[in-house]
Amino acid sequence: MADIHFDYRIALEAIKRGIDKLRINPGNIGSKDKVEILVKEAKKAHVPIRIGINAGSLKEIHNFTDSVSRAKALANAALDHVKILEKHSFKDIVVSLKASNIDTTVQAYKFFATKRNYPLHLGITEAGSTFSGTIKSAAGLGIMLYDGIGDTLRVSLTADPVEEVKMAYFLLQSMGLRNSGLEIVSCPTCSRCQVDLIKIVSEVEKKTSAMKNLKKLSKICVFSFSWTVHNTTHHRYFYRFGKFF
């Protein structure tokens, strides 16, 4: 996908070069007539367009201070550009409405979802570092996913993009939207714990990271620090003294 800002001519060139999908930011891509030129070329080439609204680059949103008004400004900006595409009978559309504020973002998606039924790409933009950004993204994205909103998503982190993919995967798995991979169930430790459980769980995560066919790893007993692993064929494994049995 070509993510284009500021110069619509770059988007036109990307279409000519055979890009699979195009994202434009209505906040900086240019005037209506330039968008119409893009739509015509994208339609000829059968290239889908994502209308990617970002609060930081949308001037109208800065006129409001409350999250509801800001959310509606985001949604209305997306609707305005959707109408430009629809005017040319272009329906291969995806929409995203991202802000760094959770309430604004969630309200924007919910409001837009009542107006149109196009696929939605979810995200909390400028969420932060791996630690804070993951928490913020999980909170915002979790609300929308639980309500059945969204078709694709990105966890936006100031980190290696690989971390974004990992966090997105674990979020979907935690919400029951992914069934493959490994879920580790471990306690927060207590006064009865007589082993270095934090270290053990860390070791288990590393040793099981490549086990794609496993579904769940659950703790049996803190005193024997053994775990049972269930996979799709219901085989059982035990982890003790750094080894699987």
C-alpha positions as CSV (number, residue, x, y, z in Angstrom):
1,M,0.0,0.0,0.0
2,A,1.2,3.5,-0.9
3,D,0.7,6.0,2.0
4,I,0.7,9.4,0.3
5,H,0.7,12.8,1.8
6,F,0.9,16.4,0.4
7,D,1.4,15.7,-3.3
8,Y,-1.3,13.9,-5.2
9,R,1.1,13.5,-8.2
10,I,3.1,10.9,-6.2
11,A,-0.2,9.0,-5.7
12,L,-0.8,9.1,-9.4
13,E,2.7,7.8,-10.1
14,A,2.2,5.0,-7.5
15,I,-1.0,3.9,-9.3
16,K,0.9,3.8,-12.6
17,R,3.6,1.6,-11.1
18,G,1.1,-0.9,-10.0
19,I,0.5,-0.3,-6.3
20,D,-2.1,-2.6,-4.7
21,K,-3.8,0.0,-2.5
22,L,-3.6,3.7,-1.9
23,R,-4.0,5.7,1.3
24,I,-4.6,9.4,1.1
25,N,-4.9,11.9,4.0
26,P,-7.7,14.4,3.3
27,G,-6.0,16.8,5.7
28,N,-3.0,17.4,3.4
29,I,-3.6,15.7,0.0
30,G,-5.0,18.9,-1.6
31,S,-8.1,20.3,-3.1
32,K,-11.3,18.4,-4.3
33,D,-10.3,18.5,-7.9
34,K,-7.0,16.8,-7.2
35,V,-8.8,14.0,-5.3
36,E,-11.2,13.6,-8.2
37,I,-8.2,13.1,-10.5
38,L,-6.9,10.4,-8.2
39,V,-10.3,8.7,-8.0
40,K,-10.6,8.5,-11.8
41,E,-7.1,6.9,-12.1
42,A,-7.6,4.5,-9.2
43,K,-10.9,3.4,-10.7
44,K,-9.3,2.6,-14.0
45,A,-6.5,0.6,-12.4
46,H,-8.9,-1.1,-9.9
47,V,-6.9,0.2,-6.9
48,P,-8.7,0.5,-3.6
49,I,-8.4,3.8,-1.7
50,R,-8.2,4.2,2.1
51,I,-9.4,7.6,3.3
52,G,-7.1,8.0,6.3
53,I,-8.2,10.8,8.5
54,N,-5.7,11.9,11.1
55,A,-6.6,14.4,13.8
56,G,-3.2,16.0,13.8
57,S,-3.4,17.1,10.2
58,L,-7.1,18.1,10.1
59,K,-7.5,21.9,10.7
60,E,-11.2,21.8,11.5
61,I,-10.7,19.6,14.6
62,H,-8.7,22.3,16.4
63,N,-11.8,24.5,16.6
64,F,-13.2,22.2,19.2
65,T,-12.1,21.2,22.7
66,D,-14.6,18.4,23.6
67,S,-14.1,14.9,22.4
68,V,-17.6,14.5,20.9
69,S,-17.3,17.6,18.7
70,R,-13.8,16.6,17.6
71,A,-15.0,13.1,16.8
72,K,-17.8,14.4,14.6
73,A,-15.3,16.7,12.8
74,L,-13.2,13.6,12.0
75,A,-16.1,11.6,10.9
76,N,-17.6,14.4,8.8
77,A,-14.2,15.0,7.1
78,A,-14.2,11.3,6.1
79,L,-17.7,11.5,4.9
80,D,-16.9,14.5,2.7
81,H,-14.2,12.6,0.9
82,V,-16.3,9.5,0.7
83,K,-18.9,11.5,-1.1
84,I,-16.2,12.7,-3.6
85,L,-15.4,9.0,-4.4
86,E,-19.0,8.0,-4.5
87,K,-19.8,10.8,-7.0
88,H,-17.6,8.9,-9.4
89,S,-19.2,5.6,-8.6
90,F,-16.1,4.5,-6.7
91,K,-17.0,2.1,-3.9
92,D,-13.7,0.2,-3.2
93,I,-13.2,2.3,-0.1
94,V,-11.6,1.8,3.3
95,V,-11.8,4.5,6.1
96,S,-9.7,5.2,9.1
97,L,-10.3,8.0,11.7
98,K,-7.4,8.2,14.0
99,A,-6.6,10.5,16.9
100,S,-4.2,10.2,19.8
101,N,-7.1,10.6,22.3
102,I,-9.0,7.3,22.9
103,D,-12.5,8.9,23.4
104,T,-12.2,11.0,20.3
105,T,-11.2,8.1,18.2
106,V,-13.8,5.7,19.5
107,Q,-16.6,8.2,19.1
108,A,-15.4,9.1,15.5
109,Y,-15.5,5.4,14.4
110,K,-18.9,4.8,16.0
111,F,-20.4,8.0,14.4
112,F,-19.1,7.1,11.0
113,A,-20.3,3.5,11.3
114,T,-23.9,4.9,11.5
115,K,-23.5,6.7,8.2
116,R,-21.6,4.3,6.0
117,N,-20.9,0.6,5.9
118,Y,-17.4,0.7,4.4
119,P,-14.5,-1.4,5.9
120,L,-12.8,0.4,8.8
121,H,-9.1,0.4,9.5
122,L,-8.7,0.9,13.3
123,G,-5.9,2.7,15.1
124,I,-5.0,5.0,18.0
125,T,-2.4,7.3,16.3
126,E,0.7,8.6,18.0
127,A,0.1,6.2,20.9
128,G,3.6,6.3,22.3
129,S,6.4,3.9,23.2
130,T,6.2,0.2,23.3
131,F,5.0,0.2,26.9
132,S,2.6,3.2,27.0
133,G,1.5,2.9,23.4
134,T,0.5,-0.8,23.8
135,I,-1.6,0.0,26.8
136,K,-3.3,3.0,25.1
137,S,-3.9,1.1,21.9
138,A,-5.2,-2.0,23.7
139,A,-7.7,0.2,25.6
140,G,-9.0,2.1,22.6
141,L,-8.9,-0.8,20.0
142,G,-10.4,-3.2,22.6
143,I,-13.5,-1.0,23.0
144,M,-14.2,-1.0,19.3
145,L,-13.3,-4.6,18.6
146,Y,-15.6,-5.7,21.5
147,D,-18.4,-3.7,19.8
148,G,-17.8,-5.4,16.5
149,I,-16.3,-2.3,14.8
150,G,-13.3,-2.7,12.5
151,D,-11.9,-4.9,9.8
152,T,-8.2,-4.2,10.0
153,L,-6.0,-2.5,12.5
154,R,-2.6,-1.1,13.4
155,V,-1.0,-0.6,16.8
156,S,1.0,2.6,16.3
157,L,4.2,2.5,18.4
158,T,7.3,4.6,18.5
159,A,9.3,1.3,18.2
160,D,10.4,-1.3,15.8
161,P,7.4,-2.1,13.5
162,V,7.9,-5.8,14.4
163,E,6.7,-4.8,17.9
164,E,3.5,-3.3,16.4
165,V,2.7,-6.6,14.7
166,K,3.4,-8.6,17.8
167,M,1.2,-6.3,19.9
168,A,-1.6,-6.4,17.4
169,Y,-1.5,-10.2,17.2
170,F,-1.6,-10.6,21.0
171,L,-4.5,-8.1,21.3
172,L,-6.6,-10.1,18.8
173,Q,-5.7,-13.3,20.5
174,S,-6.6,-11.9,23.9
175,M,-10.1,-11.0,22.6
176,G,-10.7,-14.3,21.0
177,L,-10.4,-13.0,17.5
178,R,-7.3,-15.2,16.8
179,N,-7.3,-18.9,17.6
180,S,-3.8,-19.9,16.8
181,G,-0.6,-19.2,18.8
182,L,0.1,-19.5,22.4
183,E,-1.6,-18.1,25.5
184,I,0.3,-18.3,28.8
185,V,-1.8,-18.2,31.9
186,S,0.4,-17.3,34.9
187,C,-0.3,-15.9,38.4
188,P,1.0,-12.6,39.7
189,T,2.9,-14.5,42.5
190,C,2.1,-14.4,46.2
191,S,3.6,-15.3,49.6
192,R,3.2,-19.0,48.8
193,C,5.5,-18.8,45.8
194,Q,8.8,-20.4,46.5
195,V,10.4,-20.2,43.0
196,D,11.4,-17.3,40.7
197,L,8.1,-17.5,38.7
198,I,8.8,-14.3,36.8
199,K,12.0,-15.8,35.4
200,I,10.3,-19.1,34.7
201,V,7.5,-17.5,32.7
202,S,10.0,-15.5,30.8
203,E,11.8,-18.7,29.9
204,V,8.6,-20.5,28.9
205,E,7.7,-17.6,26.6
206,K,11.1,-17.8,24.8
207,K,11.0,-21.6,24.5
208,T,7.4,-21.7,23.2
209,S,7.6,-18.7,20.9
210,A,8.0,-20.9,17.8
211,M,5.3,-23.4,18.7
212,K,2.6,-22.2,16.4
213,N,0.2,-25.2,16.8
214,L,-0.3,-24.7,20.6
215,K,-3.4,-23.1,21.9
216,K,-3.0,-22.7,25.7
217,L,-0.3,-23.0,28.3
218,S,-1.8,-23.0,31.8
219,K,-0.2,-23.2,35.2
220,I,-1.0,-26.3,37.3
221,C,0.8,-25.8,40.5
222,V,3.1,-23.1,41.8
223,F,4.9,-25.6,44.1
224,S,5.9,-27.9,41.3
225,F,6.0,-25.1,38.8
226,S,4.7,-27.4,36.1
227,W,2.4,-26.3,33.3
228,T,0.1,-28.3,30.9
229,V,0.2,-27.4,27.3
230,H,-2.9,-28.2,25.1
231,N,-2.5,-28.2,21.4
232,T,-5.0,-29.0,18.6
233,T,-4.5,-32.8,19.1
234,H,-4.8,-32.5,22.9
235,H,-1.3,-33.8,23.6
236,R,0.1,-32.7,27.0
237,Y,3.5,-31.4,27.8
238,F,5.1,-30.5,31.1
239,Y,7.6,-27.8,31.7
240,R,10.0,-28.2,34.7
241,F,13.6,-27.5,35.4
242,G,13.9,-25.6,32.1
243,K,12.7,-28.5,29.9
244,F,9.5,-29.8,28.3
245,F,8.4,-33.3,29.0
